Amino acid sequence: MGLAKDPVSGRGYEVIGSQALQAGQTPDQKEAMRIERDVAANDPSYGTYLYGPNLWPNMPQEDFKAPVMEYREHMLRLATEIMKILAKGLPYGDDVFDDFMRDPVASVKLLHYPTQAQDGEKAVGAGAHTDFGAITLLLQHPGQEGLEVLHPARESWIPVPTVENIYVVNIGDVLSAWTHGQYRSELHRVVNKSITEDRYSIPFFFDGTMTTLMSPLHGSGTSQTGKSAGEQFEERWSTADLKT
């Protein structure tokens, strides 16, 4: 089985330059491996958008698969608790996200950003974008710079501080649209500024159940009314993934 990213399940290996998260910019200088829940062939969701088997490298299970899947399970529990807390901050009841959390797409992404060339403009590891899903969790390594968020009023990029044992929690577009901006997704990017050290990160993306309809919770009609989370995802990925 090859490791190249599967366009339906979203799982697998993404080569450097295969995405451009910022429209009109050069391809992102990063490579990645996306890992999800392994969906068995007899599962009703098997073969639907973002549900399928993982693609594993040929190496001992205890060296790669086992620790990655264990980390994913811990992160899924943490993300679920955060979603419950976010529900309490809204006037729609504590169970408002229950269906969305029923069979969630929730992935670990292993990211590598290579060093910069010594001369010339700094290449962007991940172009300016908002995350597609509900929430993203990232534990940053102290002293490793690169993640920046746009300060709208100043129109400038602000480094996100790295604090030991503290997760960055980022709101994605699905949750932002669903709550009509009560929880807002923010524009951010990654620039590995080092010419001597590669940058590594392992974000966890909690994207929810793909069949959940994204009609705004406050009841007004918008362009998103009637679309499922999966349909919104597919539209976004189709613009970010470069055709090869």
C-alpha positions as CSV (number, residue, x, y, z in Angstrom):
1,M,0.0,0.0,0.0
2,G,1.4,3.4,-1.0
3,L,1.6,6.3,1.5
4,A,0.5,9.1,-0.7
5,K,-2.5,11.1,0.7
6,D,-5.8,9.5,-0.3
7,P,-8.1,12.2,-1.7
8,V,-11.3,10.6,-0.1
9,S,-10.1,9.5,3.3
10,G,-7.6,12.4,3.7
11,R,-5.1,10.0,5.3
12,G,-1.5,9.5,4.2
13,Y,1.6,11.5,3.3
14,E,1.6,15.0,1.8
15,V,4.8,15.9,0.0
16,I,6.5,19.3,0.3
17,G,4.7,21.8,-2.0
18,S,1.5,19.8,-2.4
19,Q,-0.6,22.5,-0.7
20,A,-1.0,26.2,-0.9
21,L,-3.2,27.3,2.1
22,Q,-2.8,31.0,1.0
23,A,-4.4,31.6,-2.4
24,G,-2.0,33.1,-4.9
25,Q,1.1,32.4,-2.9
26,T,3.9,29.8,-3.5
27,P,3.2,26.3,-2.3
28,D,3.7,25.6,1.4
29,Q,7.1,24.4,2.5
30,K,6.0,21.5,4.7
31,E,5.5,17.8,4.5
32,A,2.9,16.0,6.6
33,M,1.4,12.7,7.6
34,R,-2.3,12.6,8.6
35,I,-3.6,9.9,10.9
36,E,-7.2,9.3,11.9
37,R,-9.3,6.6,13.5
38,D,-8.9,3.4,11.4
39,V,-12.3,2.8,9.8
40,A,-13.0,-0.9,9.0
41,A,-14.5,-1.9,5.7
42,N,-17.7,-3.1,7.4
43,D,-18.3,0.3,9.0
44,P,-21.3,2.2,7.5
45,S,-19.1,5.3,7.1
46,Y,-16.3,3.5,5.3
47,G,-15.5,5.1,2.0
48,T,-17.4,8.3,2.7
49,Y,-15.6,11.6,2.8
50,L,-12.7,11.5,5.4
51,Y,-13.6,8.1,6.7
52,G,-11.3,5.2,5.8
53,P,-8.2,3.2,6.7
54,N,-4.9,4.8,7.7
55,L,-1.9,4.4,5.6
56,W,1.0,3.1,7.7
57,P,4.8,3.1,6.9
58,N,6.5,-0.3,6.9
59,M,8.0,-0.2,10.4
60,P,7.4,-2.0,13.7
61,Q,3.9,-1.1,15.1
62,E,5.4,-0.3,18.6
63,D,7.7,2.3,17.0
64,F,5.1,4.3,15.2
65,K,1.5,3.2,15.0
66,A,1.0,2.3,18.7
67,P,2.3,5.6,20.2
68,V,0.6,7.8,17.6
69,M,-2.8,6.1,18.1
70,E,-2.4,6.3,21.9
71,Y,-1.7,10.0,21.6
72,R,-4.7,10.5,19.3
73,E,-7.0,8.9,21.9
74,H,-5.7,11.2,24.7
75,M,-6.2,14.2,22.4
76,L,-9.7,13.1,21.4
77,R,-10.7,13.0,25.1
78,L,-9.2,16.4,25.7
79,A,-10.9,17.9,22.6
80,T,-14.2,16.5,23.6
81,E,-13.9,18.1,27.0
82,I,-13.0,21.5,25.4
83,M,-16.1,21.2,23.1
84,K,-18.3,20.7,26.2
85,I,-16.8,23.8,27.8
86,L,-17.4,25.8,24.6
87,A,-21.0,24.6,24.6
88,K,-21.5,26.0,28.1
89,G,-20.5,29.4,26.8
90,L,-23.4,29.5,24.3
91,P,-27.1,30.0,25.0
92,Y,-28.2,26.8,23.2
93,G,-27.9,24.1,25.9
94,D,-25.0,22.0,27.0
95,D,-25.9,19.3,24.5
96,V,-25.7,21.5,21.5
97,F,-22.6,19.8,20.1
98,D,-23.6,16.2,21.0
99,D,-24.5,15.1,17.5
100,F,-21.4,16.8,16.1
101,M,-19.2,14.8,18.5
102,R,-21.0,11.5,17.8
103,D,-18.5,10.1,15.1
104,P,-16.0,12.8,14.7
105,V,-13.2,13.2,12.2
106,A,-10.3,13.9,14.5
107,S,-6.8,13.7,13.3
108,V,-3.2,13.8,14.4
109,K,-1.0,15.6,11.8
110,L,2.8,15.1,11.9
111,L,4.3,18.1,10.3
112,H,7.9,18.9,9.2
113,Y,9.0,22.3,8.0
114,P,12.5,22.3,6.5
115,T,15.2,24.9,7.3
116,Q,15.3,28.2,5.4
117,A,17.9,29.0,2.7
118,Q,20.6,31.4,4.0
119,D,19.8,34.0,1.4
120,G,16.6,35.5,0.0
121,E,13.1,35.9,1.4
122,K,11.8,33.5,4.0
123,A,9.6,30.8,2.6
124,V,6.3,30.3,4.3
125,G,5.8,26.8,5.8
126,A,2.0,27.2,5.9
127,G,0.5,30.2,4.2
128,A,-2.0,32.5,5.9
129,H,-5.2,30.6,6.6
130,T,-8.0,29.8,9.0
131,D,-8.4,26.2,10.1
132,F,-11.2,24.3,8.4
133,G,-12.8,22.4,11.3
134,A,-14.0,23.0,14.9
135,I,-10.9,23.3,17.1
136,T,-7.2,22.7,16.7
137,L,-5.0,21.8,19.7
138,L,-1.2,22.3,19.5
139,L,1.5,21.8,22.1
140,Q,4.4,24.0,21.1
141,H,8.0,23.2,22.0
142,P,9.5,26.0,24.1
143,G,12.0,28.1,22.1
144,Q,10.7,26.9,18.7
145,E,9.2,29.9,16.9
146,G,7.2,30.0,13.7
147,L,3.5,30.1,14.5
148,E,2.1,33.6,14.0
149,V,-1.5,35.1,14.2
150,L,-2.7,38.2,12.4
151,H,-3.5,41.2,14.5
152,P,-6.4,42.7,12.5
153,A,-6.2,46.2,13.9
154,R,-2.4,46.5,13.4
155,E,-2.4,44.4,10.2
156,S,0.7,42.7,11.5
157,W,1.8,39.2,12.4
158,I,2.2,38.4,16.1
159,P,4.2,35.4,17.3
160,V,2.2,32.9,19.3
161,P,4.1,32.5,22.6
162,T,5.4,29.0,23.4
163,V,4.6,28.0,27.0
164,E,5.7,24.7,28.3
165,N,2.9,22.1,28.8
166,I,0.2,24.6,27.6
167,Y,-1.9,23.8,24.5
168,V,-2.8,26.5,22.0
169,V,-6.5,26.2,21.3
170,N,-7.6,27.6,17.9
171,I,-11.1,28.0,16.6
172,G,-11.8,26.7,13.1
173,D,-14.2,27.9,10.4
174,V,-16.9,25.2,11.0
175,L,-17.4,26.3,14.6
176,S,-17.1,30.0,13.6
177,A,-19.8,29.8,11.0
178,W,-22.0,27.6,13.1
179,T,-21.9,30.0,16.0
180,H,-22.2,33.0,13.8
181,G,-18.9,34.3,15.0
182,Q,-19.5,33.9,18.7
183,Y,-16.4,31.8,18.5
184,R,-14.2,33.2,15.7
185,S,-11.6,31.6,13.6
186,E,-8.4,33.6,13.3
187,L,-6.0,34.0,10.4
188,H,-2.6,32.4,11.1
189,R,0.5,31.1,9.4
190,V,3.8,29.2,10.0
191,V,7.2,30.5,9.1
192,N,10.3,28.5,10.0
193,K,12.8,31.3,10.4
194,S,15.8,29.1,11.2
195,I,18.5,28.3,8.7
196,T,19.9,25.5,11.0
197,E,17.0,23.8,12.6
198,D,14.0,22.0,11.1
199,R,10.6,22.7,12.7
200,Y,8.3,19.9,13.8
201,S,4.8,20.1,15.2
202,I,1.9,17.7,15.9
203,P,-1.4,19.6,15.8
204,F,-4.6,17.8,16.6
205,F,-7.6,18.7,14.5
206,F,-11.1,18.1,15.9
207,D,-13.4,18.5,12.9
208,G,-16.6,16.7,14.0
209,T,-19.1,14.4,12.4
210,M,-19.1,15.1,8.7
211,T,-22.9,14.5,8.3
212,T,-23.9,17.2,10.8
213,L,-25.7,20.1,9.2
214,M,-24.1,23.5,9.7
215,S,-27.2,25.7,9.9
216,P,-26.3,28.7,12.2
217,L,-27.3,28.0,15.7
218,H,-28.9,31.5,16.1
219,G,-31.4,30.6,13.5
220,S,-30.8,33.1,10.7
221,G,-30.3,32.0,7.1
222,T,-26.8,32.3,5.6
223,S,-24.9,30.9,2.7
224,Q,-23.9,28.0,4.9
225,T,-27.4,26.9,5.8
226,G,-28.1,23.3,4.7
227,K,-24.5,22.3,4.1
228,S,-23.0,19.5,6.1
229,A,-19.6,19.7,7.7
230,G,-18.2,17.3,5.1
231,E,-19.4,19.5,2.2
232,Q,-17.7,22.5,3.7
233,F,-14.5,20.6,4.2
234,E,-14.5,19.3,0.7
235,E,-14.9,22.8,-0.7
236,R,-12.0,24.1,1.4
237,W,-9.6,21.2,0.7
238,S,-10.3,21.4,-3.1
239,T,-8.8,24.9,-3.1
240,A,-5.8,24.1,-0.8
241,D,-4.6,20.9,-2.4
242,L,-2.6,21.5,-5.5
243,K,-3.2,19.2,-8.5
244,T,-0.2,17.2,-9.4
